[in-house]
């Protein structure tokens, strides 16, 4: 399997659910830098939620520039 910035948090959430035998699994990860990855900005955070039948991921990017 080839990993991507979206497949990693999805796999994390799915495995959290399986390992703990829970109904839901959640994971958080992001792009720390120093360079963007796969056209995703540094500082983007990904949140994944898995429920056994589907896994959804959202990316959150701050509009604030330092």
PDBQT receptor file of N, H, CA, C and O in Angstrom, charges set to zero:
ATOM      1  N   UNK A   1       0.840  -1.182   0.000  1.00  0.00    +0.000 N 
ATOM      2  CA  UNK A   1       0.000   0.000   0.000  1.00  0.00    +0.000 C 
ATOM      3  C   UNK A   1       0.882   1.241   0.000  1.00  0.00    +0.000 C 
ATOM      4  O   UNK A   1       1.869   1.314   0.733  1.00  0.00    +0.000 OA
ATOM      5  N   UNK A   2       0.525   2.196  -0.811  1.00  0.00    +0.000 N 
ATOM      6  H   UNK A   2      -0.276   2.137  -1.406  1.00  0.00    +0.000 HD
ATOM      7  CA  UNK A   2       1.235   3.466  -0.830  1.00  0.00    +0.000 C 
ATOM      8  C   UNK A   2       0.473   4.444   0.064  1.00  0.00    +0.000 C 
ATOM      9  O   UNK A   2      -0.732   4.640  -0.092  1.00  0.00    +0.000 OA
ATOM     10  N   UNK A   3       1.199   5.052   1.002  1.00  0.00    +0.000 N 
ATOM     11  H   UNK A   3       2.178   4.893   1.129  1.00  0.00    +0.000 HD
ATOM     12  CA  UNK A   3       0.582   5.957   1.971  1.00  0.00    +0.000 C 
ATOM     13  C   UNK A   3       0.497   7.369   1.417  1.00  0.00    +0.000 C 
ATOM     14  O   UNK A   3       1.357   7.800   0.649  1.00  0.00    +0.000 OA
ATOM     15  N   UNK A   4      -0.549   8.087   1.816  1.00  0.00    +0.000 N 
ATOM     16  H   UNK A   4      -1.247   7.738   2.441  1.00  0.00    +0.000 HD
ATOM     17  CA  UNK A   4      -0.712   9.489   1.428  1.00  0.00    +0.000 C 
ATOM     18  C   UNK A   4      -1.133  10.288   2.656  1.00  0.00    +0.000 C 
ATOM     19  O   UNK A   4      -1.394   9.723   3.718  1.00  0.00    +0.000 OA
ATOM     20  N   UNK A   5      -1.196  11.599   2.501  1.00  0.00    +0.000 N 
ATOM     21  H   UNK A   5      -0.984  12.058   1.638  1.00  0.00    +0.000 HD
ATOM     22  CA  UNK A   5      -1.585  12.439   3.640  1.00  0.00    +0.000 C 
ATOM     23  C   UNK A   5      -3.016  12.160   4.093  1.00  0.00    +0.000 C 
ATOM     24  O   UNK A   5      -3.371  12.488   5.225  1.00  0.00    +0.000 OA
ATOM     25  N   UNK A   6      -3.839  11.567   3.243  1.00  0.00    +0.000 N 
ATOM     26  H   UNK A   6      -3.550  11.301   2.323  1.00  0.00    +0.000 HD
ATOM     27  CA  UNK A   6      -5.206  11.213   3.633  1.00  0.00    +0.000 C 
ATOM     28  C   UNK A   6      -5.348   9.761   4.077  1.00  0.00    +0.000 C 
ATOM     29  O   UNK A   6      -6.162   9.463   4.951  1.00  0.00    +0.000 OA
ATOM     30  N   UNK A   7      -4.575   8.862   3.495  1.00  0.00    +0.000 N 
ATOM     31  H   UNK A   7      -3.914   9.104   2.785  1.00  0.00    +0.000 HD
ATOM     32  CA  UNK A   7      -4.728   7.452   3.870  1.00  0.00    +0.000 C 
ATOM     33  C   UNK A   7      -4.155   7.157   5.256  1.00  0.00    +0.000 C 
ATOM     34  O   UNK A   7      -4.620   6.234   5.925  1.00  0.00    +0.000 OA
ATOM     35  N   UNK A   8      -3.158   7.920   5.699  1.00  0.00    +0.000 N 
ATOM     36  H   UNK A   8      -2.780   8.670   5.155  1.00  0.00    +0.000 HD
ATOM     37  CA  UNK A   8      -2.558   7.693   7.025  1.00  0.00    +0.000 C 
ATOM     38  C   UNK A   8      -3.562   7.957   8.144  1.00  0.00    +0.000 C 
ATOM     39  O   UNK A   8      -3.759   7.075   8.979  1.00  0.00    +0.000 OA
ATOM     40  N   UNK A   9      -4.217   9.137   8.209  1.00  0.00    +0.000 N 
ATOM     41  H   UNK A   9      -4.057   9.854   7.530  1.00  0.00    +0.000 HD
ATOM     42  CA  UNK A   9      -5.174   9.337   9.299  1.00  0.00    +0.000 C 
ATOM     43  C   UNK A   9      -6.370   8.390   9.210  1.00  0.00    +0.000 C 
ATOM     44  O   UNK A   9      -6.929   8.011  10.239  1.00  0.00    +0.000 OA
ATOM     45  N   UNK A  10      -6.768   8.005   8.006  1.00  0.00    +0.000 N 
ATOM     46  H   UNK A  10      -6.314   8.313   7.170  1.00  0.00    +0.000 HD
ATOM     47  CA  UNK A  10      -7.867   7.058   7.861  1.00  0.00    +0.000 C 
ATOM     48  C   UNK A  10      -7.490   5.700   8.433  1.00  0.00    +0.000 C 
ATOM     49  O   UNK A  10      -8.277   5.097   9.164  1.00  0.00    +0.000 OA
ATOM     50  N   UNK A  11      -6.304   5.213   8.113  1.00  0.00    +0.000 N 
ATOM     51  H   UNK A  11      -5.665   5.703   7.520  1.00  0.00    +0.000 HD
ATOM     52  CA  UNK A  11      -5.836   3.935   8.657  1.00  0.00    +0.000 C 
ATOM     53  C   UNK A  11      -5.702   4.009  10.176  1.00  0.00    +0.000 C 
ATOM     54  O   UNK A  11      -6.018   3.047  10.877  1.00  0.00    +0.000 OA
ATOM     55  N   UNK A  12      -5.235   5.144  10.681  1.00  0.00    +0.000 N 
ATOM     56  H   UNK A  12      -4.978   5.924  10.111  1.00  0.00    +0.000 HD
ATOM     57  CA  UNK A  12      -5.107   5.316  12.131  1.00  0.00    +0.000 C 
ATOM     58  C   UNK A  12      -6.471   5.198  12.805  1.00  0.00    +0.000 C 
ATOM     59  O   UNK A  12      -6.608   4.474  13.791  1.00  0.00    +0.000 OA
ATOM     60  N   UNK A  13      -7.478   5.897  12.288  1.00  0.00    +0.000 N 
ATOM     61  H   UNK A  13      -7.366   6.485  11.487  1.00  0.00    +0.000 HD
ATOM     62  CA  UNK A  13      -8.820   5.870  12.885  1.00  0.00    +0.000 C 
ATOM     63  C   UNK A  13      -9.431   4.475  12.805  1.00  0.00    +0.000 C 
ATOM     64  O   UNK A  13     -10.052   4.020  13.766  1.00  0.00    +0.000 OA
ATOM     65  N   UNK A  14      -9.265   3.794  11.682  1.00  0.00    +0.000 N 
ATOM     66  H   UNK A  14      -8.760   4.164  10.901  1.00  0.00    +0.000 HD
ATOM     67  CA  UNK A  14      -9.801   2.440  11.528  1.00  0.00    +0.000 C 
ATOM     68  C   UNK A  14      -9.143   1.482  12.509  1.00  0.00    +0.000 C 
ATOM     69  O   UNK A  14      -9.818   0.637  13.098  1.00  0.00    +0.000 OA
ATOM     70  N   UNK A  15      -7.841   1.604  12.689  1.00  0.00    +0.000 N 
ATOM     71  H   UNK A  15      -7.293   2.290  12.211  1.00  0.00    +0.000 HD
ATOM     72  CA  UNK A  15      -7.138   0.704  13.606  1.00  0.00    +0.000 C 
ATOM     73  C   UNK A  15      -7.422   1.019  15.069  1.00  0.00    +0.000 C 
ATOM     74  O   UNK A  15      -7.463   0.103  15.892  1.00  0.00    +0.000 OA
ATOM     75  N   UNK A  16      -7.619   2.276  15.413  1.00  0.00    +0.000 N 
ATOM     76  H   UNK A  16      -7.586   3.020  14.745  1.00  0.00    +0.000 HD
ATOM     77  CA  UNK A  16      -8.022   2.619  16.784  1.00  0.00    +0.000 C 
ATOM     78  C   UNK A  16      -9.333   1.911  17.109  1.00  0.00    +0.000 C 
ATOM     79  O   UNK A  16      -9.472   1.315  18.177  1.00  0.00    +0.000 OA
ATOM     80  N   UNK A  17     -10.286   1.975  16.196  1.00  0.00    +0.000 N 
ATOM     81  H   UNK A  17     -10.174   2.460  15.329  1.00  0.00    +0.000 HD
ATOM     82  CA  UNK A  17     -11.589   1.335  16.402  1.00  0.00    +0.000 C 
ATOM     83  C   UNK A  17     -11.446  -0.175  16.579  1.00  0.00    +0.000 C 
ATOM     84  O   UNK A  17     -12.054  -0.766  17.471  1.00  0.00    +0.000 OA
ATOM     85  N   UNK A  18     -10.636  -0.789  15.720  1.00  0.00    +0.000 N 
ATOM     86  H   UNK A  18     -10.142  -0.309  14.995  1.00  0.00    +0.000 HD
ATOM     87  CA  UNK A  18     -10.443  -2.244  15.782  1.00  0.00    +0.000 C 
ATOM     88  C   UNK A  18      -9.703  -2.671  17.045  1.00  0.00    +0.000 C 
ATOM     89  O   UNK A  18     -10.127  -3.603  17.728  1.00  0.00    +0.000 OA
ATOM     90  N   UNK A  19      -8.602  -1.996  17.356  1.00  0.00    +0.000 N 
ATOM     91  H   UNK A  19      -8.258  -1.239  16.801  1.00  0.00    +0.000 HD
ATOM     92  CA  UNK A  19      -7.767  -2.385  18.494  1.00  0.00    +0.000 C 
ATOM     93  C   UNK A  19      -8.531  -2.275  19.808  1.00  0.00    +0.000 C 
ATOM     94  O   UNK A  19      -8.417  -3.149  20.667  1.00  0.00    +0.000 OA
ATOM     95  N   UNK A  20      -9.310  -1.203  19.972  1.00  0.00    +0.000 N 
ATOM     96  H   UNK A  20      -9.403  -0.493  19.274  1.00  0.00    +0.000 HD
ATOM     97  CA  UNK A  20     -10.024  -0.997  21.224  1.00  0.00    +0.000 C 
ATOM     98  C   UNK A  20     -11.426  -1.590  21.223  1.00  0.00    +0.000 C 
ATOM     99  O   UNK A  20     -12.125  -1.526  22.235  1.00  0.00    +0.000 OA
ATOM    100  N   UNK A  21     -11.847  -2.168  20.098  1.00  0.00    +0.000 N 
ATOM    101  H   UNK A  21     -11.280  -2.220  19.276  1.00  0.00    +0.000 HD
ATOM    102  CA  UNK A  21     -13.162  -2.786  20.017  1.00  0.00    +0.000 C 
ATOM    103  C   UNK A  21     -14.290  -1.777  20.213  1.00  0.00    +0.000 C 
ATOM    104  O   UNK A  21     -15.338  -2.112  20.766  1.00  0.00    +0.000 OA
ATOM    105  N   UNK A  22     -14.077  -0.553  19.764  1.00  0.00    +0.000 N 
ATOM    106  H   UNK A  22     -13.226  -0.281  19.315  1.00  0.00    +0.000 HD
ATOM    107  CA  UNK A  22     -15.071   0.509  19.960  1.00  0.00    +0.000 C 
ATOM    108  C   UNK A  22     -15.923   0.697  18.711  1.00  0.00    +0.000 C 
ATOM    109  O   UNK A  22     -15.598   0.197  17.633  1.00  0.00    +0.000 OA
ATOM    110  N   UNK A  23     -17.005   1.419  18.881  1.00  0.00    +0.000 N 
ATOM    111  H   UNK A  23     -17.268   1.825  19.756  1.00  0.00    +0.000 HD
ATOM    112  CA  UNK A  23     -17.882   1.715  17.749  1.00  0.00    +0.000 C 
ATOM    113  C   UNK A  23     -17.269   2.751  16.819  1.00  0.00    +0.000 C 
ATOM    114  O   UNK A  23     -17.502   2.729  15.610  1.00  0.00    +0.000 OA
ATOM    115  N   UNK A  24     -16.481   3.661  17.394  1.00  0.00    +0.000 N 
ATOM    116  H   UNK A  24     -16.292   3.678  18.376  1.00  0.00    +0.000 HD
ATOM    117  CA  UNK A  24     -15.873   4.736  16.622  1.00  0.00    +0.000 C 
ATOM    118  C   UNK A  24     -14.375   4.801  16.877  1.00  0.00    +0.000 C 
ATOM    119  O   UNK A  24     -13.903   4.483  17.968  1.00  0.00    +0.000 OA
ATOM    120  N   UNK A  25     -13.640   5.213  15.864  1.00  0.00    +0.000 N 
ATOM    121  H   UNK A  25     -14.022   5.471  14.977  1.00  0.00    +0.000 HD
ATOM    122  CA  UNK A  25     -12.208   5.492  16.009  1.00  0.00    +0.000 C 
ATOM    123  C   UNK A  25     -11.949   6.872  15.461  1.00  0.00    +0.000 C 
ATOM    124  O   UNK A  25     -12.521   7.249  14.438  1.00  0.00    +0.000 OA
ATOM    125  N   UNK A  26     -11.094   7.637  16.124  1.00  0.00    +0.000 N 
ATOM    126  H   UNK A  26     -10.630   7.331  16.955  1.00  0.00    +0.000 HD
ATOM    127  CA  UNK A  26     -10.775   8.987  15.680  1.00  0.00    +0.000 C 
ATOM    128  C   UNK A  26      -9.265   9.171  15.675  1.00  0.00    +0.000 C 
ATOM    129  O   UNK A  26      -8.563   8.619  16.522  1.00  0.00    +0.000 OA
ATOM    130  N   UNK A  27      -8.770   9.945  14.726  1.00  0.00    +0.000 N 
ATOM    131  H   UNK A  27      -9.341  10.394  14.038  1.00  0.00    +0.000 HD
ATOM    132  CA  UNK A  27      -7.336  10.229  14.680  1.00  0.00    +0.000 C 
ATOM    133  C   UNK A  27      -7.115  11.662  14.221  1.00  0.00    +0.000 C 
ATOM    134  O   UNK A  27      -7.947  12.263  13.542  1.00  0.00    +0.000 OA
ATOM    135  N   UNK A  28      -5.960  12.183  14.618  1.00  0.00    +0.000 N 
ATOM    136  H   UNK A  28      -5.284  11.694  15.170  1.00  0.00    +0.000 HD
ATOM    137  CA  UNK A  28      -5.528  13.531  14.248  1.00  0.00    +0.000 C 
ATOM    138  C   UNK A  28      -4.089  13.442  13.780  1.00  0.00    +0.000 C 
ATOM    139  O   UNK A  28      -3.275  12.758  14.400  1.00  0.00    +0.000 OA
ATOM    140  N   UNK A  29      -3.771  14.118  12.706  1.00  0.00    +0.000 N 
ATOM    141  H   UNK A  29      -4.433  14.674  12.202  1.00  0.00    +0.000 HD
ATOM    142  CA  UNK A  29      -2.394  14.228  12.235  1.00  0.00    +0.000 C 
ATOM    143  C   UNK A  29      -2.315  15.487  11.379  1.00  0.00    +0.000 C 
ATOM    144  O   UNK A  29      -3.326  16.153  11.161  1.00  0.00    +0.000 OA
ATOM    145  N   UNK A  30      -1.141  15.811  10.903  1.00  0.00    +0.000 N 
ATOM    146  H   UNK A  30      -0.319  15.270  11.081  1.00  0.00    +0.000 HD
ATOM    147  CA  UNK A  30      -1.038  17.015  10.101  1.00  0.00    +0.000 C 
ATOM    148  C   UNK A  30       0.302  17.184   9.415  1.00  0.00    +0.000 C 
ATOM    149  O   UNK A  30       1.195  16.344   9.531  1.00  0.00    +0.000 OA
ATOM    150  N   UNK A  31       0.421  18.285   8.702  1.00  0.00    +0.000 N 
ATOM    151  H   UNK A  31      -0.304  18.967   8.608  1.00  0.00    +0.000 HD
ATOM    152  CA  UNK A  31       1.628  18.625   7.966  1.00  0.00    +0.000 C 
ATOM    153  C   UNK A  31       2.432  19.600   8.826  1.00  0.00    +0.000 C 
ATOM    154  O   UNK A  31       2.053  20.761   8.976  1.00  0.00    +0.000 OA
ATOM    155  N   UNK A  32       3.545  19.121   9.388  1.00  0.00    +0.000 N 
ATOM    156  H   UNK A  32       3.853  18.178   9.266  1.00  0.00    +0.000 HD
ATOM    157  CA  UNK A  32       4.361  19.939  10.286  1.00  0.00    +0.000 C 
ATOM    158  C   UNK A  32       5.393  20.784   9.539  1.00  0.00    +0.000 C 
ATOM    159  O   UNK A  32       5.875  21.787  10.066  1.00  0.00    +0.000 OA
ATOM    160  N   UNK A  33       5.728  20.384   8.330  1.00  0.00    +0.000 N 
ATOM    161  H   UNK A  33       5.337  19.569   7.902  1.00  0.00    +0.000 HD
ATOM    162  CA  UNK A  33       6.697  21.166   7.569  1.00  0.00    +0.000 C 
ATOM    163  C   UNK A  33       8.080  20.565   7.600  1.00  0.00    +0.000 C 
ATOM    164  O   UNK A  33       8.242  19.471   8.140  1.00  0.00    +0.000 OA
ATOM    165  N   UNK A  34       9.046  21.192   7.074  1.00  0.00    +0.000 N 
ATOM    166  H   UNK A  34       8.914  22.082   6.636  1.00  0.00    +0.000 HD
ATOM    167  CA  UNK A  34       9.060  22.607   6.704  1.00  0.00    +0.000 C 
ATOM    168  C   UNK A  34       8.438  22.897   5.340  1.00  0.00    +0.000 C 
ATOM    169  O   UNK A  34       8.229  24.061   4.996  1.00  0.00    +0.000 OA
ATOM    170  N   UNK A  35       8.138  21.856   4.558  1.00  0.00    +0.000 N 
ATOM    171  H   UNK A  35       8.308  20.911   4.838  1.00  0.00    +0.000 HD
ATOM    172  CA  UNK A  35       7.595  22.062   3.214  1.00  0.00    +0.000 C 
ATOM    173  C   UNK A  35       6.217  21.432   3.107  1.00  0.00    +0.000 C 
ATOM    174  O   UNK A  35       5.907  20.489   3.836  1.00  0.00    +0.000 OA
ATOM    175  N   UNK A  36       5.378  21.948   2.197  1.00  0.00    +0.000 N 
ATOM    176  H   UNK A  36       5.629  22.713   1.605  1.00  0.00    +0.000 HD
ATOM    177  CA  UNK A  36       4.078  21.321   1.959  1.00  0.00    +0.000 C 
ATOM    178  C   UNK A  36       4.253  19.879   1.479  1.00  0.00    +0.000 C 
ATOM    179  O   UNK A  36       5.307  19.512   0.960  1.00  0.00    +0.000 OA
ATOM    180  N   UNK A  37       3.215  19.071   1.658  1.00  0.00    +0.000 N 
ATOM    181  H   UNK A  37       2.358  19.368   2.080  1.00  0.00    +0.000 HD
ATOM    182  CA  UNK A  37       3.210  17.681   1.163  1.00  0.00    +0.000 C 
ATOM    183  C   UNK A  37       1.972  17.484   0.303  1.00  0.00    +0.000 C 
ATOM    184  O   UNK A  37       0.867  17.864   0.690  1.00  0.00    +0.000 OA
ATOM    185  N   UNK A  38       2.163  16.896  -0.848  1.00  0.00    +0.000 N 
ATOM    186  H   UNK A  38       3.061  16.587  -1.163  1.00  0.00    +0.000 HD
ATOM    187  CA  UNK A  38       1.044  16.585  -1.747  1.00  0.00    +0.000 C 
ATOM    188  C   UNK A  38       0.108  17.783  -1.913  1.00  0.00    +0.000 C 
ATOM    189  O   UNK A  38      -1.115  17.641  -1.899  1.00  0.00    +0.000 OA
ATOM    190  N   UNK A  39       0.701  18.947  -2.069  1.00  0.00    +0.000 N 
ATOM    191  H   UNK A  39       1.695  19.062  -2.080  1.00  0.00    +0.000 HD
ATOM    192  CA  UNK A  39      -0.027  20.198  -2.285  1.00  0.00    +0.000 C 
ATOM    193  C   UNK A  39      -0.896  20.612  -1.095  1.00  0.00    +0.000 C 
ATOM    194  O   UNK A  39      -1.825  21.404  -1.252  1.00  0.00    +0.000 OA
ATOM    195  N   UNK A  40      -0.597  20.081   0.089  1.00  0.00    +0.000 N 
ATOM    196  H   UNK A  40       0.158  19.437   0.216  1.00  0.00    +0.000 HD
ATOM    197  CA  UNK A  40      -1.288  20.484   1.316  1.00  0.00    +0.000 C 
ATOM    198  C   UNK A  40      -0.358  21.418   2.084  1.00  0.00    +0.000 C 
ATOM    199  O   UNK A  40       0.832  21.137   2.224  1.00  0.00    +0.000 OA
ATOM    200  N   UNK A  41      -0.901  22.525   2.579  1.00  0.00    +0.000 N 
ATOM    201  H   UNK A  41      -1.868  22.753   2.465  1.00  0.00    +0.000 HD
ATOM    202  CA  UNK A  41      -0.101  23.539   3.253  1.00  0.00    +0.000 C 
ATOM    203  C   UNK A  41       0.466  23.057   4.584  1.00  0.00    +0.000 C 
ATOM    204  O   UNK A  41      -0.141  22.226   5.261  1.00  0.00    +0.000 OA
ATOM    205  N   UNK A  42       1.622  23.577   4.951  1.00  0.00    +0.000 N 
ATOM    206  H   UNK A  42       2.115  24.251   4.402  1.00  0.00    +0.000 HD
ATOM    207  CA  UNK A  42       2.169  23.353   6.284  1.00  0.00    +0.000 C 
ATOM    208  C   UNK A  42       1.164  23.920   7.284  1.00  0.00    +0.000 C 
ATOM    209  O   UNK A  42       0.643  25.018   7.089  1.00  0.00    +0.000 OA
ATOM    210  N   UNK A  43       0.897  23.188   8.334  1.00  0.00    +0.000 N 
ATOM    211  H   UNK A  43       1.320  22.296   8.493  1.00  0.00    +0.000 HD
ATOM    212  CA  UNK A  43      -0.069  23.597   9.348  1.00  0.00    +0.000 C 
ATOM    213  C   UNK A  43      -1.447  22.995   9.152  1.00  0.00    +0.000 C 
ATOM    214  O   UNK A  43      -2.318  23.162  10.005  1.00  0.00    +0.000 OA
ATOM    215  N   UNK A  44      -1.665  22.288   8.030  1.00  0.00    +0.000 N 
ATOM    216  H   UNK A  44      -0.958  22.153   7.337  1.00  0.00    +0.000 HD
ATOM    217  CA  UNK A  44      -2.946  21.629   7.814  1.00  0.00    +0.000 C 
ATOM    218  C   UNK A  44      -3.078  20.466   8.783  1.00  0.00    +0.000 C 
ATOM    219  O   UNK A  44      -2.143  19.684   8.954  1.00  0.00    +0.000 OA
ATOM    220  N   UNK A  45      -4.241  20.353   9.419  1.00  0.00    +0.000 N 
ATOM    221  H   UNK A  45      -5.001  20.989   9.280  1.00  0.00    +0.000 HD
ATOM    222  CA  UNK A  45      -4.537  19.269  10.350  1.00  0.00    +0.000 C 
ATOM    223  C   UNK A  45      -5.613  18.396   9.725  1.00  0.00    +0.000 C 
ATOM    224  O   UNK A  45      -6.581  18.902   9.157  1.00  0.00    +0.000 OA
ATOM    225  N   UNK A  46      -5.440  17.072   9.830  1.00  0.00    +0.000 N 
ATOM    226  H   UNK A  46      -4.654  16.661  10.291  1.00  0.00    +0.000 HD
ATOM    227  CA  UNK A  46      -6.424  16.129   9.314  1.00  0.00    +0.000 C 
ATOM    228  C   UNK A  46      -7.071  15.393  10.474  1.00  0.00    +0.000 C 
ATOM    229  O   UNK A  46      -6.387  14.920  11.382  1.00  0.00    +0.000 OA
ATOM    230  N   UNK A  47      -8.398  15.300  10.438  1.00  0.00    +0.000 N 
ATOM    231  H   UNK A  47      -8.954  15.684   9.700  1.00  0.00    +0.000 HD
ATOM    232  CA  UNK A  47      -9.163  14.580  11.451  1.00  0.00    +0.000 C 
ATOM    233  C   UNK A  47      -9.943  13.495  10.719  1.00  0.00    +0.000 C 
ATOM    234  O   UNK A  47     -10.670  13.775   9.765  1.00  0.00    +0.000 OA
ATOM    235  N   UNK A  48      -9.783  12.239  11.180  1.00  0.00    +0.000 N 
ATOM    236  H   UNK A  48      -9.193  12.012  11.955  1.00  0.00    +0.000 HD
ATOM    237  CA  UNK A  48     -10.511  11.121  10.576  1.00  0.00    +0.000 C 
ATOM    238  C   UNK A  48     -11.397  10.467  11.621  1.00  0.00    +0.000 C 
ATOM    239  O   UNK A  48     -11.032  10.361  12.792  1.00  0.00    +0.000 OA
ATOM    240  N   UNK A  49     -12.570  10.030  11.175  1.00  0.00    +0.000 N 
ATOM    241  H   UNK A  49     -12.866  10.116  10.224  1.00  0.00    +0.000 HD
ATOM    242  CA  UNK A  49     -13.519   9.328  12.027  1.00  0.00    +0.000 C 
ATOM    243  C   UNK A  49     -13.960   8.064  11.291  1.00  0.00    +0.000 C 
ATOM    244  O   UNK A  49     -14.418   8.131  10.150  1.00  0.00    +0.000 OA
ATOM    245  N   UNK A  50     -13.820   6.916  11.946  1.00  0.00    +0.000 N 
ATOM    246  H   UNK A  50     -13.447   6.862  12.873  1.00  0.00    +0.000 HD
ATOM    247  CA  UNK A  50     -14.193   5.630  11.357  1.00  0.00    +0.000 C 
ATOM    248  C   UNK A  50     -15.289   4.994  12.206  1.00  0.00    +0.000 C 
ATOM    249  O   UNK A  50     -15.209   5.004  13.434  1.00  0.00    +0.000 OA
ATOM    250  N   UNK A  51     -16.317   4.438  11.553  1.00  0.00    +0.000 N 
ATOM    251  H   UNK A  51     -16.382   4.430  10.555  1.00  0.00    +0.000 HD
ATOM    252  CA  UNK A  51     -17.395   3.790  12.300  1.00  0.00    +0.000 C 
ATOM    253  C   UNK A  51     -17.608   2.327  11.929  1.00  0.00    +0.000 C 
ATOM    254  O   UNK A  51     -18.586   1.716  12.359  1.00  0.00    +0.000 OA
ATOM    255  N   UNK A  52     -16.722   1.770  11.151  1.00  0.00    +0.000 N 
ATOM    256  H   UNK A  52     -15.927   2.266  10.801  1.00  0.00    +0.000 HD
ATOM    257  CA  UNK A  52     -16.843   0.370  10.755  1.00  0.00    +0.000 C 
ATOM    258  C   UNK A  52     -17.425   0.182   9.365  1.00  0.00    +0.000 C 
ATOM    259  O   UNK A  52     -17.123  -0.806   8.695  1.00  0.00    +0.000 OA
ATOM    260  N   UNK A  53     -18.257   1.122   8.923  1.00  0.00    +0.000 N 
ATOM    261  H   UNK A  53     -18.502   1.924   9.468  1.00  0.00    +0.000 HD
ATOM    262  CA  UNK A  53     -18.806   1.010   7.572  1.00  0.00    +0.000 C 
ATOM    263  C   UNK A  53     -18.214   2.069   6.646  1.00  0.00    +0.000 C 
ATOM    264  O   UNK A  53     -18.191   1.895   5.428  1.00  0.00    +0.000 OA
ATOM    265  N   UNK A  54     -17.741   3.155   7.224  1.00  0.00    +0.000 N 
ATOM    266  H   UNK A  54     -17.759   3.297   8.213  1.00  0.00    +0.000 HD
ATOM    267  CA  UNK A  54     -17.099   4.196   6.412  1.00  0.00    +0.000 C 
ATOM    268  C   UNK A  54     -16.121   4.991   7.265  1.00  0.00    +0.000 C 
ATOM    269  O   UNK A  54     -16.189   4.990   8.494  1.00  0.00    +0.000 OA
ATOM    270  N   UNK A  55     -15.217   5.664   6.580  1.00  0.00    +0.000 N 
ATOM    271  H   UNK A  55     -15.162   5.665   5.582  1.00  0.00    +0.000 HD
ATOM    272  CA  UNK A  55     -14.238   6.523   7.243  1.00  0.00    +0.000 C 
ATOM    273  C   UNK A  55     -14.243   7.857   6.525  1.00  0.00    +0.000 C 
ATOM    274  O   UNK A  55     -14.125   7.913   5.301  1.00  0.00    +0.000 OA
ATOM    275  N   UNK A  56     -14.379   8.929   7.284  1.00  0.00    +0.000 N 
ATOM    276  H   UNK A  56     -14.475   8.884   8.278  1.00  0.00    +0.000 HD
ATOM    277  CA  UNK A  56     -14.405  10.281   6.730  1.00  0.00    +0.000 C 
ATOM    278  C   UNK A  56     -13.217  11.061   7.265  1.00  0.00    +0.000 C 
ATOM    279  O   UNK A  56     -12.849  10.923   8.432  1.00  0.00    +0.000 OA
ATOM    280  N   UNK A  57     -12.620  11.876   6.414  1.00  0.00    +0.000 N 
ATOM    281  H   UNK A  57     -12.919  11.988   5.466  1.00  0.00    +0.000 HD
ATOM    282  CA  UNK A  57     -11.481  12.708   6.791  1.00  0.00    +0.000 C 
ATOM    283  C   UNK A  57     -11.725  14.132   6.340  1.00  0.00    +0.000 C 
ATOM    284  O   UNK A  57     -12.173  14.377   5.220  1.00  0.00    +0.000 OA
ATOM    285  N   UNK A  58     -11.422  15.076   7.235  1.00  0.00    +0.000 N 
ATOM    286  H   UNK A  58     -11.058  14.877   8.145  1.00  0.00    +0.000 HD
ATOM    287  CA  UNK A  58     -11.474  16.481   6.854  1.00  0.00    +0.000 C 
ATOM    288  C   UNK A  58     -10.108  17.101   7.094  1.00  0.00    +0.000 C 
ATOM    289  O   UNK A  58      -9.384  16.694   8.003  1.00  0.00    +0.000 OA
ATOM    290  N   UNK A  59      -9.765  18.070   6.289  1.00  0.00    +0.000 N 
ATOM    291  H   UNK A  59     -10.353  18.400   5.551  1.00  0.00    +0.000 HD
ATOM    292  CA  UNK A  59      -8.535  18.829   6.465  1.00  0.00    +0.000 C 
ATOM    293  C   UNK A  59      -8.867  20.237   6.910  1.00  0.00    +0.000 C 
ATOM    294  O   UNK A  59      -9.748  20.882   6.341  1.00  0.00    +0.000 OA
ATOM    295  N   UNK A  60      -8.172  20.713   7.918  1.00  0.00    +0.000 N 
ATOM    296  H   UNK A  60      -7.457  20.189   8.381  1.00  0.00    +0.000 HD
ATOM    297  CA  UNK A  60      -8.414  22.042   8.471  1.00  0.00    +0.000 C 
ATOM    298  C   UNK A  60      -7.131  22.850   8.295  1.00  0.00    +0.000 C 
ATOM    299  O   UNK A  60      -6.066  22.450   8.763  1.00  0.00    +0.000 OA
ATOM    300  N   UNK A  61      -7.243  23.982   7.622  1.00  0.00    +0.000 N 
ATOM    301  H   UNK A  61      -8.108  24.307   7.241  1.00  0.00    +0.000 HD
ATOM    302  CA  UNK A  61      -6.092  24.842   7.392  1.00  0.00    +0.000 C 
ATOM    303  C   UNK A  61      -6.362  26.205   7.989  1.00  0.00    +0.000 C 
ATOM    304  O   UNK A  61      -7.417  26.793   7.753  1.00  0.00    +0.000 OA
ATOM    305  N   UNK A  62      -5.429  26.704   8.751  1.00  0.00    +0.000 N 
ATOM    306  H   UNK A  62      -4.572  26.226   8.944  1.00  0.00    +0.000 HD
ATOM    307  CA  UNK A  62      -5.551  28.020   9.355  1.00  0.00    +0.000 C 
ATOM    308  C   UNK A  62      -5.319  29.079   8.293  1.00  0.00    +0.000 C 
ATOM    309  O   UNK A  62      -4.457  28.931   7.427  1.00  0.00    +0.000 OA
ATOM    310  N   UNK A  63      -6.089  30.135   8.368  1.00  0.00    +0.000 N 
ATOM    311  H   UNK A  63      -6.790  30.255   9.072  1.00  0.00    +0.000 HD
ATOM    312  CA  UNK A  63      -5.879  31.239   7.434  1.00  0.00    +0.000 C 
ATOM    313  C   UNK A  63      -4.821  32.213   7.978  1.00  0.00    +0.000 C 
ATOM    314  O   UNK A  63      -4.388  33.128   7.277  1.00  0.00    +0.000 OA
ATOM    315  N   UNK A  64      -4.416  32.003   9.228  1.00  0.00    +0.000 N 
ATOM    316  H   UNK A  64      -4.767  31.260   9.797  1.00  0.00    +0.000 HD
ATOM    317  CA  UNK A  64      -3.434  32.874   9.848  1.00  0.00    +0.000 C 
ATOM    318  C   UNK A  64      -2.031  32.524   9.347  1.00  0.00    +0.000 C 
ATOM    319  O   UNK A  64      -1.644  31.356   9.347  1.00  0.00    +0.000 OA
ATOM    320  N   UNK A  65      -1.278  33.525   8.925  1.00  0.00    +0.000 N 
ATOM    321  H   UNK A  65      -1.592  34.474   8.925  1.00  0.00    +0.000 HD
ATOM    322  CA  UNK A  65       0.094  33.336   8.464  1.00  0.00    +0.000 C 
ATOM    323  C   UNK A  65       1.027  33.963   9.480  1.00  0.00    +0.000 C 
ATOM    324  O   UNK A  65       0.803  35.089   9.925  1.00  0.00    +0.000 OA
ATOM    325  N   UNK A  66       2.093  33.223   9.857  1.00  0.00    +0.000 N 
ATOM    326  H   UNK A  66       2.274  32.308   9.496  1.00  0.00    +0.000 HD
ATOM    327  CA  UNK A  66       3.032  33.796  10.820  1.00  0.00    +0.000 C 
ATOM    328  C   UNK A  66       4.196  34.437  10.123  1.00  0.00    +0.000 C 
ATOM    329  O   UNK A  66       5.090  34.973  10.779  1.00  0.00    +0.000 OA
TER     330      UNK A  66
